Amino acid sequence: MTTRFAQWALMATLAAAPAAFATTHSYSFSGTLGSVDPLASGFPAALAGLPADSPYTAVLSFEPTSAPAANPFGGIFAQATLYKPASFTFSFSVGGVTLDDWTDRFGLHVFVWNDEITVGSTQNDGVLFMNIGSPGDTMFQFGNLLYGMSTLASDAMPSATIPGGFALELGQSPLNSRWVTTGGQDLVFAAVPEPFSPALWVAGVLALMAARGLRRGALR
């Protein structure tokens, strides 16, 4: 009875496997460039001649996390709740070119302010996404520290579309000079199930069937 129960439990687990896989969270946005600086350090040759008003699209995808990380930063960053997803990808497409090689030396940092004094003397909400690296590493950052206090419900890791304007900067760390700067409207959220491996799932089912066949043969 115990063996049969274990077999049925394993079968149920395998059958439910496709729905049990985690999801990837993403924020996508688009707009037109505000400025382009071809003299900035490390400026990509592929962007040479790019007009300042070129339309762009961008997508940040990352592994979601709900656990805040230790926050060693000072200044206004000390007031934020910090999240560090385990992995991320970022793609920025403009003028037929896609930039997707961004340092993950110290990972993606997501700073969240909820009803905090971020700029000036008034309370605001704020969100800032940035990858942090060593000097010379490729870096991006985007977000807004001046969202209205009703934008975020808490200091939890954002998991919904963030309405309102934001700023974006791309360049080499520590962003003393920027390849491009721009603004945009609305960070559009999506949660996408990660693809599971059909081959692995089928292999598990076949292994279970084989085990059951061997057991039946042994009982004859």
N, C-alpha and C positions, 0 to 999 in steps of 0.2 A: 504493500500500500504506500509506504514511504517513497519507494523508487518511482511508482506511478505518479504520485503527487508531484515529485520533483520534476519529472518529465513534463507534466502539464504546466507547471509553473514556468519552466524554461521556454516552452512553446509560447505561452502567453507573453513572456518578456520579449521574445524575438518578434512576435507579431506586432507588438506595440512599439518596437524600436524606432521605426520611421518617425513617429510622433514625439518620441522622447528626446530627440536631439535638441541641442541648445539653439538659440537664435543669435544672429549678428545684428547689432544696432547700427543705424547709419543716419547721418544728416547730409542732405543734399541741398545745394543752393546754386543760384546763377545771378548774373548781372553783367555790367560792363566795367572794364578797368578804369581806374581813376588816374593812375600814373604809371609810367614805365621808365626805369632808369638803367639803360644799357651800360652805364659806367659803374654800376654797383658791383662789388666784389663777387666773383663767381657767376655773373650773369650768364644764363644758358645761351649758347650760340644759336640754338634752335629758335629762340625768340627774337633774334635780330630783325629790326625793321618793324616790330609789332606796334601798331597804332595804339595810342593811349585809351581810345574808346572802344577797344575790341570786346565783343561779348565773350563770356567765359561760363563754364559750368564746373562744379566741383562736388566731390563726394568723399566724406569721411566715414569709414566703417570700422567698427571696433567690437571687441568682446565685452558685453555688458558686465558691470560690477555694481554691487550695492554697498560694498564695504569701503568706508573712507580710509584713505592712506594717511600716514604721519605727514604732517605739513611742516617742513623746515624753513619755509620762506618768510620773509619779513615784510614790513610795510602793509599796504592794503591786501597783499596776498595772505598775510597771516590771519585775516578775518574770514577768509574763504574756507569752505570745505573742499578738500582735495581728493580726487579720484584718479586712479592709475590703472586703466584697463590693461589686461595682460598682453593684448596684441591689437594692432590697428593697420589700416591702409588708408592712404589719402591720394586722390588723383585730382589734378587740376588741368583742365583742357581749355586751350585758347588758340585761335589761329591755326587750327589743324594739328597742334602739338599737345601731347599729354605729358605732364610732369607727374611721376609717381614714385620717384626714388628719394624718399625722405628719411633722414636718420631716425633710428629707433634706439640710439645709444642709451638714453635714459627713459625712453618710452613716452607714451602719450600722457599728458597731464590735463585734467579737466578741473578747473576752478569754478566753484559755485558759491555765489553770494546771495543770501536771502534776507532782505530787509536790513542791509548793512550800509554803512557810510563808505562808499567806494570812491567817489569823487566829490570834492567840495564838502558841504556840511549837511547834505540831505541823504536820507536813506534810499537805497535803490536795490534792485535785484541785478545780478550779473552772472554771465557765463563766459568762460574763456577756454577754448580748446587750443592746445599748443604741444608740439613735440620739442623736447629739450635735448640738446646735444652739446658737444664741445665746440669751441670757436672754429668756424669754417665749415661746420656741418650744415647740411640743407635743413631749413626750418620753415614752418608755417605757424601762423596763429590767427585765430578769428574769434569774434564774439563781441560782446557789448557789456560794459560795466555800468550802463545807465538805463537799464530796463526799468519800467515802472514796477512798483512794489507788488502789483497784482500779477506780474508775469509768471513768477514761480510760486508754487504752493508751499515749498519747503526747500531745505538745502540738500535734498536727495539728488542722486545722479539723474540728470534730465532724461526722460523717456517719452517725450511728446514733442510735437512741433513747437518751436519757439518763435512767436510772432514778433515782428518789429525789425528795425534796422540793425546792422552789424558792420564791423570793419574787418578786413582781411589784409594780411601782410605775408609776403613770401621773400625769402632771401637766405643768406648764410647767417648762422648763429654768431653773435647774439642780436642780429637784426639791427645793427648800427646803420646799415644801408640796405634798402629794400629793392628787389628786382621789380616787383609790382605792388601797388597798394590799390585797394578798391573798397567799395561798400556793397551792400546787398540788402535784400528784404526777405525775411523769414528763413529760418533754418528748418527744413522739412524733415520730419522724423519718419523712419521706417524700421520695422523689425522683421528680418528675413530669416526663416528657418535655414539652418546650415544643411547642406546636402548630406544625406547618409550614404553609406556604401552598400548598394544592392548586392554586390558580390559577397561581401562579408556576411550580410544578413542571410542570403541563400545558403552560404557555406554552413552557417550555424544550424539552419533547418535541416540540411542534408546530414550533418553530423548527428543530430538528434535522431533522425529517421534511421540512420545506420546503427546507432546504439540500440534503438528499440528492436531492430531486426536481429541483431546479435543476441539480444536477451531472449527473444522468442525462440531462436534456434537452440539456445542452451537449455530451454525448458522442454524441448521435444524429446 
